[in-house]
Amino acid sequence: MHDYTEEYMNGLRLEGDRLADATVEALFAGGDVGRFNTLMRWFTTSGQALPEGLPDAAREYLNATATPPDWVDWTVMEQARQFFIDNDVHISTALSFAAMPACYMIPHVAKLLSATHSLAYPSRRMAETGQFTVYLMQPDAFQAGGRFLPAAQKVRLLHASIRRHLKQEDRWPEPVPICQEDMLGGLMMFSLQVLDALHRMGVHISPDGAEAYYYAWKVVGTILGMDPATIPPDLEAARRFSDRYMLRHMGPSPEGAQLTRQLIDMYEQVVPGTFLDPVVPALIRFLIGDTAADWLQVPGSRWDSIVKIGPVLLDALERLEDSGPWAEQLSDRLGRLVTKLELSSLTRGRVMHYAIPEELKPDYGIAPRAARWTPPPPASTSAPGGTPAGERPLPAPGSP
């Protein structure tokens, strides 16, 4: 059982992704980035022949990362896929209104996101994240014809290119941007903290379903260049790592508030009319807590109290779904439809391409559940000022 000491966490901040970093360095050194991006635009599915004319370094990287880890338990991965099908709308909500704001709560992460994404298209990150998750949860995700692995290969190079740009342009105060600690922190936000948000919303989650969902993200983390030896092995360990990471880094920042404002504006534009506009910030505030919401300057309104009824309504809907296979099938179909409509609005009908930027933008630019999953308890560590981890501004484990 790892203690996740300060010394251990500091060591993770010195490590990047050696394979992807070396590949990107070779592409820039040979002047091959533009040609690589052009050729790879048409490389979108597993099993597809690599384009002719690829630089040697790129071909070696793509061949080395073309298959998932040999230790993957495919039975558990199928359980994770079924979990996603059962909860896809709720997971999309948790990703949008809990996981992304949690990223913005880390000042240096918010600064990095602001520095590498244009204000002209603030929905791009949500579109990329949504598309990536949908690719992951398809039946053929890891088979010939699946879109997940090529997307993951490109995302890994994208991260490596951002590391290179920030270091070369002296725009980062630490040795390694997008270091192993931050990659693992992001993994916690898209896995453990999504599960926390589902619990807080009142969604019925089985313990096996929660562990399977987390297992799938462990596989994703390895594919994206995280050292599998450092990925917390289960949800209990994930809680310890997540608490330590958040206590080390979370806080307010102008970039975090700006990104949150963009997120709120984006979803207010997606929903027709203006009457329901306050629901978006109210939902964010409910899912991440008042302290974090204040840091991110999430506006308050009378809807803050109204959204707290949500878990009761969701509990009733979940009980209806459990009443028979017809209700479950109807719920699953409606969920997939809503998810597709949301993704379509974010992508503006386009397929998102994960390319290596040649320069950074200058502007800031399953069946009825017999038991319900309960989030692992907070770690017993204390913040530097003596604040107990259990008082972190993320959704507190316990009653929804």
Order of alpha helices (4+ residues) and beta strands (2+ residues): alpha-alpha-alpha-alpha-alpha-alpha-alpha-alpha-alpha-alpha-alpha-alpha-alpha-alpha-alpha-alpha-alpha-alpha-alpha
